[in-house]
Amino acid sequence: MGSMHMRIYHSGPLRAGRMWLGTMSDERSKPALNETTRVFGERVRDRRQSLGLSQEAAAVRCGIHWTQLGKVERGQRSLRLETIVKIADGLATDAGEFVSGLPVPPGPSAGG
């Protein structure tokens, strides 16, 4: 039997589930979600670089995928508490160092 080959032609970005599969430059050009995620990501990047780690190496230490770490550093991800703790642990710092004094995210105030 011969092998079967299938070609798929598609113009534009491909969609897999909820995630668009575009080029990396598409991701890098997206703005941060807000000032809170931007500052958080900047702190994570600064710590990673101070340790002399690549995104890939840091992501392995943190137990997350390197593309997720890149989005965190660009402020394009809002994280669960558990992920913040994993990142802090992987970068040998206290999670409080990343979150203390962050700008309050936009939205309704707690008081009403």
Order of alpha helices (4+ residues) and beta strands (2+ residues): beta-beta-alpha-alpha-alpha-alpha-alpha-alpha
